Amino acid sequence: MRGVRKQGMGNYTNPCLTMHQPWASLLVYGIKRIEGRSWPAPIRGRLWIHAASKVPEEATIKAMEDFYREIYALNGITDLKFPQNYPVSRLLGCVDVVGCVKCEEAANWEVLPEGVRLEAQTDFCWLCENPQKLLVPFEMRGYQGVYNLEKKIYEAAIRGLTPVKSPLPVKFPLPDPQDPFSLKPGSISAQVAEKKSSMVKKSSNLSVAIAGARAAATQFNKKNQDLQMNVMQNREPYSLRSQSKNKSVEEDGFDGETSSLAEDKQSNHINHVESSSHNQPRADLKQHTGPPSKVCSFLLLPFSFFMFLLIAWSNI
Protein backbone atom coordinates (compact mmCIF):
# COMPACT_ATOMS: atom_id res chain seq x y z
CA MET A 1 0.00 0.00 0.00
CA ARG A 2 1.65 3.19 -1.10
CA GLY A 3 0.83 6.87 -0.95
CA VAL A 4 2.10 9.50 -3.35
CA ARG A 5 4.51 12.05 -1.87
CA LYS A 6 4.26 15.57 -3.28
CA GLN A 7 6.51 18.59 -3.04
CA GLY A 8 5.75 22.32 -3.13
CA MET A 9 2.46 24.18 -3.16
CA GLY A 10 -0.66 22.65 -4.65
CA ASN A 11 -0.97 19.63 -6.95
CA TYR A 12 -2.38 17.49 -4.18
CA THR A 13 -5.20 15.00 -4.56
CA ASN A 14 -6.71 14.01 -1.21
CA PRO A 15 -3.68 15.19 0.83
CA CYS A 16 -2.88 13.43 4.09
CA LEU A 17 -0.58 14.13 7.04
CA THR A 18 0.78 11.52 9.45
CA MET A 19 0.98 12.66 13.08
CA HIS A 20 1.87 11.09 16.39
CA GLN A 21 -0.74 10.38 19.01
CA PRO A 22 -2.29 12.01 20.98
CA TRP A 23 -1.95 15.04 18.68
CA ALA A 24 -3.64 13.29 15.75
CA SER A 25 -6.86 12.42 17.61
CA LEU A 26 -6.96 15.79 19.39
CA LEU A 27 -6.99 17.48 15.98
CA VAL A 28 -9.65 15.22 14.48
CA TYR A 29 -11.86 15.62 17.57
CA GLY A 30 -11.77 19.40 17.19
CA ILE A 31 -9.94 19.97 20.48
CA LYS A 32 -6.74 21.02 18.73
CA ARG A 33 -7.32 23.93 16.34
CA ILE A 34 -3.79 24.83 15.33
CA GLU A 35 -1.34 22.30 13.95
CA GLY A 36 2.21 23.50 14.55
CA ARG A 37 4.91 22.90 11.97
CA SER A 38 8.37 24.17 11.12
CA TRP A 39 7.27 24.65 7.50
CA PRO A 40 4.26 26.48 5.98
CA ALA A 41 1.15 24.60 4.92
CA PRO A 42 1.36 23.66 1.23
CA ILE A 43 -2.39 23.08 0.88
CA ARG A 44 -5.77 24.62 1.60
CA GLY A 45 -8.94 22.65 2.09
CA ARG A 46 -9.39 19.10 3.32
CA LEU A 47 -6.42 17.43 4.96
CA TRP A 48 -6.70 13.80 6.01
CA ILE A 49 -5.12 12.90 9.34
CA HIS A 50 -3.30 9.61 9.90
CA ALA A 51 -1.97 8.38 13.25
CA ALA A 52 1.60 7.07 13.25
CA SER A 53 2.58 3.66 14.64
CA LYS A 54 4.11 4.92 17.88
CA VAL A 55 1.92 4.02 20.87
CA PRO A 56 1.68 7.13 23.09
CA GLU A 57 2.89 6.93 26.66
CA GLU A 58 0.43 7.66 29.44
CA ALA A 59 2.56 10.59 30.60
CA THR A 60 2.42 12.12 27.13
CA ILE A 61 -1.35 11.79 26.93
CA LYS A 62 -1.75 13.31 30.39
CA ALA A 63 0.55 16.24 29.56
CA MET A 64 -1.40 17.14 26.41
CA GLU A 65 -4.81 16.68 28.01
CA ASP A 66 -3.73 18.90 30.93
CA PHE A 67 -2.55 21.52 28.46
CA TYR A 68 -5.90 21.64 26.67
CA ARG A 69 -7.85 21.65 29.92
CA GLU A 70 -6.00 24.75 30.99
CA ILE A 71 -6.31 26.69 27.73
CA TYR A 72 -10.02 25.85 27.33
CA ALA A 73 -10.63 26.96 30.91
CA LEU A 74 -9.55 30.44 29.83
CA ASN A 75 -12.68 30.53 27.67
CA GLY A 76 -14.97 29.10 30.34
CA ILE A 77 -14.99 25.48 29.14
CA THR A 78 -14.28 23.12 32.03
CA ASP A 79 -15.99 19.88 30.96
CA LEU A 80 -13.69 18.99 28.10
CA LYS A 81 -14.26 15.46 26.77
CA PHE A 82 -11.19 13.75 25.36
CA PRO A 83 -11.05 10.70 23.06
CA GLN A 84 -11.51 7.41 24.90
CA ASN A 85 -8.53 5.93 23.10
CA TYR A 86 -5.73 6.97 20.75
CA PRO A 87 -5.41 4.38 17.97
CA VAL A 88 -2.19 4.07 16.00
CA SER A 89 -1.43 3.19 12.36
CA ARG A 90 -4.92 4.35 11.44
CA LEU A 91 -6.53 6.93 9.19
CA LEU A 92 -8.62 8.89 11.68
CA GLY A 93 -10.50 11.58 9.76
CA CYS A 94 -9.87 15.02 8.33
CA VAL A 95 -9.89 18.77 8.94
CA ASP A 96 -10.03 21.80 6.67
CA VAL A 97 -6.83 23.86 6.53
CA VAL A 98 -8.06 27.42 5.97
CA GLY A 99 -4.78 29.27 6.45
CA CYS A 100 -1.24 29.35 7.73
CA VAL A 101 0.42 32.16 9.68
CA LYS A 102 3.60 32.69 11.65
CA CYS A 103 3.73 31.90 15.34
CA GLU A 104 3.91 35.55 16.44
CA GLU A 105 0.94 36.41 14.25
CA ALA A 106 -1.32 33.72 15.70
CA ALA A 107 -0.16 34.37 19.27
CA ASN A 108 -1.07 38.07 19.02
CA TRP A 109 -4.17 37.88 16.79
CA GLU A 110 -6.81 39.41 19.03
CA VAL A 111 -9.75 38.15 16.96
CA LEU A 112 -8.96 34.64 18.24
CA PRO A 113 -9.96 33.31 21.68
CA GLU A 114 -7.17 33.30 24.25
CA GLY A 115 -6.95 29.52 24.28
CA VAL A 116 -6.45 29.33 20.52
CA ARG A 117 -3.65 31.88 20.65
CA LEU A 118 -1.84 29.74 23.21
CA GLU A 119 -1.75 26.86 20.73
CA ALA A 120 0.72 28.91 18.67
CA GLN A 121 3.98 27.34 19.81
CA THR A 122 5.87 26.69 16.54
CA ASP A 123 7.28 28.59 13.57
CA PHE A 124 4.19 28.09 11.39
CA CYS A 125 0.60 27.55 12.50
CA TRP A 126 -1.76 25.61 10.25
CA LEU A 127 -5.26 26.92 11.03
CA CYS A 128 -7.82 24.10 11.05
CA GLU A 129 -11.62 24.05 10.97
CA ASN A 130 -14.45 21.59 10.31
CA PRO A 131 -13.08 18.43 11.95
CA GLN A 132 -14.59 15.11 10.84
CA LYS A 133 -13.79 11.63 12.09
CA LEU A 134 -14.10 8.18 10.61
CA LEU A 135 -16.65 5.92 12.30
CA VAL A 136 -14.21 3.07 11.71
CA PRO A 137 -10.57 4.20 11.41
CA PHE A 138 -8.72 2.56 8.53
CA GLU A 139 -5.46 0.72 9.10
CA MET A 140 -2.77 2.03 6.77
CA ARG A 141 0.85 3.04 6.59
CA GLY A 142 1.91 6.68 6.79
CA TYR A 143 4.62 8.75 5.13
CA GLN A 144 6.62 11.85 5.94
CA GLY A 145 5.31 15.27 4.99
CA VAL A 146 2.06 15.79 3.09
CA TYR A 147 1.23 12.97 0.70
CA ASN A 148 -1.75 11.80 -1.34
CA LEU A 149 -4.06 9.08 -0.14
CA GLU A 150 -4.32 6.06 -2.35
CA LYS A 151 -7.49 6.30 -4.42
CA LYS A 152 -9.16 3.16 -3.05
CA ILE A 153 -8.53 4.28 0.54
CA TYR A 154 -9.99 7.70 -0.16
CA GLU A 155 -13.10 6.26 -1.83
CA ALA A 156 -13.77 4.04 1.19
CA ALA A 157 -12.94 6.74 3.77
CA ILE A 158 -15.09 9.49 2.28
CA ARG A 159 -18.19 7.36 2.91
CA GLY A 160 -17.36 6.82 6.58
CA LEU A 161 -16.94 10.43 7.75
CA THR A 162 -19.09 11.97 10.45
CA PRO A 163 -18.98 15.61 11.66
CA VAL A 164 -17.41 16.38 15.03
CA LYS A 165 -18.82 18.95 17.43
CA SER A 166 -15.86 20.97 18.64
CA PRO A 167 -15.82 22.18 22.27
CA LEU A 168 -15.23 25.72 20.98
CA PRO A 169 -15.55 26.05 17.18
CA VAL A 170 -13.34 28.76 15.68
CA LYS A 171 -13.59 30.55 12.35
CA PHE A 172 -10.37 32.07 11.11
CA PRO A 173 -11.24 35.16 9.01
CA LEU A 174 -9.60 35.37 5.58
CA PRO A 175 -8.09 38.70 4.51
CA ASP A 176 -9.61 38.07 1.07
CA PRO A 177 -12.65 35.74 1.17
CA GLN A 178 -12.27 35.18 -2.57
CA ASP A 179 -8.72 33.89 -2.23
CA PRO A 180 -8.35 30.67 -0.18
CA PHE A 181 -4.58 31.24 0.06
CA SER A 182 -4.90 34.83 1.34
CA LEU A 183 -4.39 33.78 4.97
CA LYS A 184 -0.67 33.12 4.71
CA PRO A 185 2.50 33.99 6.65
CA GLY A 186 2.79 37.77 6.88
CA SER A 187 -0.75 38.43 5.64
CA ILE A 188 -2.06 39.67 8.99
CA SER A 189 1.10 41.22 10.38
CA ALA A 190 -0.38 44.69 9.90
CA GLN A 191 -3.45 43.70 11.94
CA VAL A 192 -1.47 42.16 14.75
CA ALA A 193 -0.41 44.55 17.47
CA GLU A 194 2.73 42.99 18.89
CA LYS A 195 2.44 44.39 22.37
CA LYS A 196 2.02 43.01 25.83
CA SER A 197 -1.68 43.84 25.97
CA SER A 198 -2.39 41.27 23.25
CA MET A 199 -0.49 38.50 25.01
CA VAL A 200 -2.45 36.06 27.15
CA LYS A 201 -1.71 36.30 30.86
CA LYS A 202 -0.57 32.93 32.17
CA SER A 203 -1.37 31.51 35.57
CA SER A 204 1.02 29.16 37.33
CA ASN A 205 -1.11 26.14 36.38
CA LEU A 206 -1.19 27.25 32.76
CA SER A 207 2.57 27.78 32.68
CA VAL A 208 3.10 24.28 34.07
CA ALA A 209 0.72 22.81 31.46
CA ILE A 210 2.52 24.59 28.62
CA ALA A 211 5.89 23.36 29.91
CA GLY A 212 4.52 19.82 30.10
CA ALA A 213 3.21 19.96 26.55
CA ARG A 214 6.53 21.23 25.26
CA ALA A 215 8.37 18.47 27.11
CA ALA A 216 6.04 15.86 25.60
CA ALA A 217 6.87 17.12 22.11
CA THR A 218 10.58 17.38 22.85
CA GLN A 219 10.85 13.66 23.62
CA PHE A 220 9.74 12.89 20.06
CA ASN A 221 12.09 15.44 18.56
CA LYS A 222 15.05 13.91 20.42
CA LYS A 223 14.11 10.41 19.29
CA ASN A 224 13.62 11.73 15.78
CA GLN A 225 17.14 13.16 15.74
CA ASP A 226 18.65 9.86 16.93
CA LEU A 227 16.67 7.76 14.46
CA GLN A 228 17.37 10.00 11.49
CA MET A 229 21.06 9.97 12.40
CA ASN A 230 21.01 6.14 12.41
CA VAL A 231 19.27 6.11 9.03
CA MET A 232 21.85 8.50 7.55
CA GLN A 233 24.75 6.47 8.95
CA ASN A 234 23.34 3.25 7.48
CA ARG A 235 22.95 4.85 4.07
CA GLU A 236 26.04 7.06 3.78
CA PRO A 237 29.66 6.03 3.19
CA TYR A 238 31.86 6.14 6.24
CA SER A 239 33.64 9.24 4.97
CA LEU A 240 30.34 11.16 4.97
CA ARG A 241 29.11 10.08 8.41
CA SER A 242 31.12 12.67 10.29
CA GLN A 243 29.60 15.35 8.09
CA SER A 244 26.04 14.15 8.72
CA LYS A 245 26.51 14.51 12.48
CA ASN A 246 26.74 18.27 12.01
CA LYS A 247 23.46 18.53 10.14
CA SER A 248 20.51 19.89 12.07
CA VAL A 249 17.28 17.89 12.18
CA GLU A 250 14.08 19.81 11.53
CA GLU A 251 11.77 19.88 14.54
CA ASP A 252 8.00 20.23 14.61
CA GLY A 253 6.35 21.96 17.58
CA PHE A 254 3.80 20.04 19.62
CA ASP A 255 4.04 17.14 17.21
CA GLY A 256 7.03 14.86 16.62
CA GLU A 257 5.32 12.89 13.87
CA THR A 258 8.40 11.97 11.91
CA SER A 259 10.10 9.84 14.54
CA SER A 260 8.11 6.64 13.98
CA LEU A 261 8.32 7.16 10.22
CA ALA A 262 12.10 7.46 10.44
CA GLU A 263 12.07 4.27 12.53
CA ASP A 264 10.02 2.51 9.84
CA LYS A 265 12.43 3.71 7.15
CA GLN A 266 15.41 2.48 9.18
CA SER A 267 13.79 -0.93 9.60
CA ASN A 268 12.95 -1.13 5.89
CA HIS A 269 16.53 -0.17 5.00
CA ILE A 270 17.99 -2.88 7.26
CA ASN A 271 15.60 -5.49 5.85
CA HIS A 272 16.58 -4.46 2.33
CA VAL A 273 20.28 -4.83 3.10
CA GLU A 274 19.70 -8.27 4.64
CA SER A 275 17.59 -9.51 1.75
CA SER A 276 20.15 -8.18 -0.74
CA SER A 277 22.93 -10.10 0.98
CA HIS A 278 20.94 -13.34 0.65
CA ASN A 279 20.48 -12.79 -3.08
CA GLN A 280 24.14 -12.16 -3.88
CA PRO A 281 25.98 -14.75 -6.09
CA ARG A 282 27.86 -17.30 -4.01
CA ALA A 283 31.22 -16.30 -5.48
CA ASP A 284 32.79 -16.73 -2.08
CA LEU A 285 32.24 -20.51 -2.24
CA LYS A 286 34.89 -21.25 -4.90
CA GLN A 287 36.92 -24.45 -4.55
CA HIS A 288 39.95 -24.02 -2.31
CA THR A 289 43.13 -24.79 -4.25
CA GLY A 290 45.62 -24.75 -1.36
CA PRO A 291 47.18 -27.72 0.48
CA PRO A 292 44.85 -30.30 2.06
CA SER A 293 43.62 -29.63 5.53
CA LYS A 294 44.96 -31.40 8.64
CA VAL A 295 41.76 -33.44 8.88
CA CYS A 296 42.18 -34.79 5.35
CA SER A 297 45.85 -35.67 6.03
CA PHE A 298 44.86 -37.56 9.15
CA LEU A 299 42.28 -39.59 7.28
CA LEU A 300 44.83 -40.58 4.61
CA LEU A 301 47.31 -42.12 7.12
CA PRO A 302 45.50 -45.51 7.61
CA PHE A 303 45.17 -45.98 3.84
CA SER A 304 48.90 -45.29 3.28
CA PHE A 305 49.88 -47.75 6.01
CA PHE A 306 47.65 -50.46 4.48
CA MET A 307 49.27 -49.97 1.05
CA PHE A 308 52.73 -50.24 2.62
CA LEU A 309 51.86 -53.61 4.23
CA LEU A 310 50.39 -54.89 0.96
CA ILE A 311 53.54 -54.05 -1.00
CA ALA A 312 55.78 -55.58 1.66
CA TRP A 313 53.75 -58.85 1.67
CA SER A 314 53.94 -59.16 -2.10
CA ASN A 315 57.77 -58.91 -2.00
CA ILE A 316 58.12 -61.87 0.44
C-alpha positions in Angstrom: 0.0 0.0 0.0 1.6 3.2 -1.1 0.8 6.9 -1.0 2.1 9.5 -3.3 4.5 12.1 -1.9 4.3 15.6 -3.3 6.5 18.6 -3.0 5.7 22.3 -3.1 2.5 24.2 -3.2 -0.7 22.7 -4.7 -1.0 19.6 -7.0 -2.4 17.5 -4.2 -5.2 15.0 -4.6 -6.7 14.0 -1.2 -3.7 15.2 0.8 -2.9 13.4 4.1 -0.6 14.1 7.0 0.8 11.5 9.5 1.0 12.7 13.1 1.9 11.1 16.4 -0.7 10.4 19.0 -2.3 12.0 21.0 -2.0 15.0 18.7 -3.6 13.3 15.8 -6.9 12.4 17.6 -7.0 15.8 19.4 -7.0 17.5 16.0 -9.6 15.2 14.5 -11.9 15.6 17.6 -11.8 19.4 17.2 -9.9 20.0 20.5 -6.7 21.0 18.7 -7.3 23.9 16.3 -3.8 24.8 15.3 -1.3 22.3 13.9 2.2 23.5 14.5 4.9 22.9 12.0 8.4 24.2 11.1 7.3 24.7 7.5 4.3 26.5 6.0 1.1 24.6 4.9 1.4 23.7 1.2 -2.4 23.1 0.9 -5.8 24.6 1.6 -8.9 22.6 2.1 -9.4 19.1 3.3 -6.4 17.4 5.0 -6.7 13.8 6.0 -5.1 12.9 9.3 -3.3 9.6 9.9 -2.0 8.4 13.3 1.6 7.1 13.3 2.6 3.7 14.6 4.1 4.9 17.9 1.9 4.0 20.9 1.7 7.1 23.1 2.9 6.9 26.7 0.4 7.7 29.4 2.6 10.6 30.6 2.4 12.1 27.1 -1.4 11.8 26.9 -1.7 13.3 30.4 0.5 16.2 29.6 -1.4 17.1 26.4 -4.8 16.7 28.0 -3.7 18.9 30.9 -2.6 21.5 28.5 -5.9 21.6 26.7 -7.9 21.6 29.9 -6.0 24.8 31.0 -6.3 26.7 27.7 -10.0 25.9 27.3 -10.6 27.0 30.9 -9.6 30.4 29.8 -12.7 30.5 27.7 -15.0 29.1 30.3 -15.0 25.5 29.1 -14.3 23.1 32.0 -16.0 19.9 31.0 -13.7 19.0 28.1 -14.3 15.5 26.8 -11.2 13.7 25.4 -11.1 10.7 23.1 -11.5 7.4 24.9 -8.5 5.9 23.1 -5.7 7.0 20.8 -5.4 4.4 18.0 -2.2 4.1 16.0 -1.4 3.2 12.4 -4.9 4.3 11.4 -6.5 6.9 9.2 -8.6 8.9 11.7 -10.5 11.6 9.8 -9.9 15.0 8.3 -9.9 18.8 8.9 -10.0 21.8 6.7 -6.8 23.9 6.5 -8.1 27.4 6.0 -4.8 29.3 6.4 -1.2 29.3 7.7 0.4 32.2 9.7 3.6 32.7 11.7 3.7 31.9 15.3 3.9 35.5 16.4 0.9 36.4 14.2 -1.3 33.7 15.7 -0.2 34.4 19.3 -1.1 38.1 19.0 -4.2 37.9 16.8 -6.8 39.4 19.0 -9.7 38.2 17.0 -9.0 34.6 18.2 -10.0 33.3 21.7 -7.2 33.3 24.2 -7.0 29.5 24.3 -6.5 29.3 20.5 -3.7 31.9 20.6 -1.8 29.7 23.2 -1.8 26.9 20.7 0.7 28.9 18.7 4.0 27.3 19.8 5.9 26.7 16.5 7.3 28.6 13.6 4.2 28.1 11.4 0.6 27.5 12.5 -1.8 25.6 10.3 -5.3 26.9 11.0 -7.8 24.1 11.0 -11.6 24.0 11.0 -14.5 21.6 10.3 -13.1 18.4 12.0 -14.6 15.1 10.8 -13.8 11.6 12.1 -14.1 8.2 10.6 -16.6 5.9 12.3 -14.2 3.1 11.7 -10.6 4.2 11.4 -8.7 2.6 8.5 -5.5 0.7 9.1 -2.8 2.0 6.8 0.9 3.0 6.6 1.9 6.7 6.8 4.6 8.7 5.1 6.6 11.8 5.9 5.3 15.3 5.0 2.1 15.8 3.1 1.2 13.0 0.7 -1.7 11.8 -1.3 -4.1 9.1 -0.1 -4.3 6.1 -2.3 -7.5 6.3 -4.4 -9.2 3.2 -3.1 -8.5 4.3 0.5 -10.0 7.7 -0.2 -13.1 6.3 -1.8 -13.8 4.0 1.2 -12.9 6.7 3.8 -15.1 9.5 2.3 -18.2 7.4 2.9 -17.4 6.8 6.6 -16.9 10.4 7.7 -19.1 12.0 10.4 -19.0 15.6 11.7 -17.4 16.4 15.0 -18.8 18.9 17.4 -15.9 21.0 18.6 -15.8 22.2 22.3 -15.2 25.7 21.0 -15.5 26.1 17.2 -13.3 28.8 15.7 -13.6 30.6 12.4 -10.4 32.1 11.1 -11.2 35.2 9.0 -9.6 35.4 5.6 -8.1 38.7 4.5 -9.6 38.1 1.1 -12.6 35.7 1.2 -12.3 35.2 -2.6 -8.7 33.9 -2.2 -8.4 30.7 -0.2 -4.6 31.2 0.1 -4.9 34.8 1.3 -4.4 33.8 5.0 -0.7 33.1 4.7 2.5 34.0 6.6 2.8 37.8 6.9 -0.7 38.4 5.6 -2.1 39.7 9.0 1.1 41.2 10.4 -0.4 44.7 9.9 -3.5 43.7 11.9 -1.5 42.2 14.7 -0.4 44.6 17.5 2.7 43.0 18.9 2.4 44.4 22.4 2.0 43.0 25.8 -1.7 43.8 26.0 -2.4 41.3 23.3 -0.5 38.5 25.0 -2.4 36.1 27.2 -1.7 36.3 30.9 -0.6 32.9 32.2 -1.4 31.5 35.6 1.0 29.2 37.3 -1.1 26.1 36.4 -1.2 27.3 32.8 2.6 27.8 32.7 3.1 24.3 34.1 0.7 22.8 31.5 2.5 24.6 28.6 5.9 23.4 29.9 4.5 19.8 30.1 3.2 20.0 26.5 6.5 21.2 25.3 8.4 18.5 27.1 6.0 15.9 25.6 6.9 17.1 22.1 10.6 17.4 22.8 10.9 13.7 23.6 9.7 12.9 20.1 12.1 15.4 18.6 15.1 13.9 20.4 14.1 10.4 19.3 13.6 11.7 15.8 17.1 13.2 15.7 18.7 9.9 16.9 16.7 7.8 14.5 17.4 10.0 11.5 21.1 10.0 12.4 21.0 6.1 12.4 19.3 6.1 9.0 21.8 8.5 7.6 24.7 6.5 9.0 23.3 3.2 7.5 23.0 4.9 4.1 26.0 7.1 3.8 29.7 6.0 3.2 31.9 6.1 6.2 33.6 9.2 5.0 30.3 11.2 5.0 29.1 10.1 8.4 31.1 12.7 10.3 29.6 15.4 8.1 26.0 14.1 8.7 26.5 14.5 12.5 26.7 18.3 12.0 23.5 18.5 10.1 20.5 19.9 12.1 17.3 17.9 12.2 14.1 19.8 11.5 11.8 19.9 14.5 8.0 20.2 14.6 6.3 22.0 17.6 3.8 20.0 19.6 4.0 17.1 17.2 7.0 14.9 16.6 5.3 12.9 13.9 8.4 12.0 11.9 10.1 9.8 14.5 8.1 6.6 14.0 8.3 7.2 10.2 12.1 7.5 10.4 12.1 4.3 12.5 10.0 2.5 9.8 12.4 3.7 7.2 15.4 2.5 9.2 13.8 -0.9 9.6 13.0 -1.1 5.9 16.5 -0.2 5.0 18.0 -2.9 7.3 15.6 -5.5 5.9 16.6 -4.5 2.3 20.3 -4.8 3.1 19.7 -8.3 4.6 17.6 -9.5 1.7 20.2 -8.2 -0.7 22.9 -10.1 1.0 20.9 -13.3 0.6 20.5 -12.8 -3.1 24.1 -12.2 -3.9 26.0 -14.8 -6.1 27.9 -17.3 -4.0 31.2 -16.3 -5.5 32.8 -16.7 -2.1 32.2 -20.5 -2.2 34.9 -21.2 -4.9 36.9 -24.4 -4.6 39.9 -24.0 -2.3 43.1 -24.8 -4.2 45.6 -24.8 -1.4 47.2 -27.7 0.5 44.9 -30.3 2.1 43.6 -29.6 5.5 45.0 -31.4 8.6 41.8 -33.4 8.9 42.2 -34.8 5.4 45.8 -35.7 6.0 44.9 -37.6 9.2 42.3 -39.6 7.3 44.8 -40.6 4.6 47.3 -42.1 7.1 45.5 -45.5 7.6 45.2 -46.0 3.8 48.9 -45.3 3.3 49.9 -47.7 6.0 47.6 -50.5 4.5 49.3 -50.0 1.1 52.7 -50.2 2.6 51.9 -53.6 4.2 50.4 -54.9 1.0 53.5 -54.0 -1.0 55.8 -55.6 1.7 53.8 -58.8 1.7 53.9 -59.2 -2.1 57.8 -58.9 -2.0 58.1 -61.9 0.4 
